[in-house]
Amino acid sequence: MRYTTAFLEVGDEPWVLSVPDMQGRYFMLPLLDGWTNVFAVPGSRTTGTSAQTLLITGPGWSAGTVPAGMMQL
């Protein structure tokens, strides 16, 4: 198992996270807010194992539209 932690600043603009094709392997990417509440868990059980592009936005983000092919979190 491998674990990584990162802090993303989404106040001004969203982040794009690309997940490669996991070829059926189990994975999960729990996303937590500043108070450690889990707000999304993309992974093999929730979004599947094919390649995906995620748009991580701040609360109430409305500065644009979600590009085609991206999933907003």
URBEL-V990910 format. One record per backbone hydrogen bond with DSSP energy under -1.0 kcal/mol. CO is the residue of the C=O (numbers start at 1). NH is the residue of the N-H. If there is no record, write none. Layout:
co=CO nh=NH
co=CO nh=NH
//
This chain:
co=15 nh=56
co=17 nh=54
co=19 nh=52
co=22 nh=25
co=27 nh=44
co=31 nh=39
co=31 nh=40
co=33 nh=36
co=37 nh=33
co=40 nh=31
co=42 nh=29
co=43 nh=47
co=43 nh=48
co=49 nh=22
co=52 nh=19
co=53 nh=71
co=54 nh=17
co=55 nh=73
co=56 nh=15
co=58 nh=61
co=67 nh=70
co=71 nh=55
//
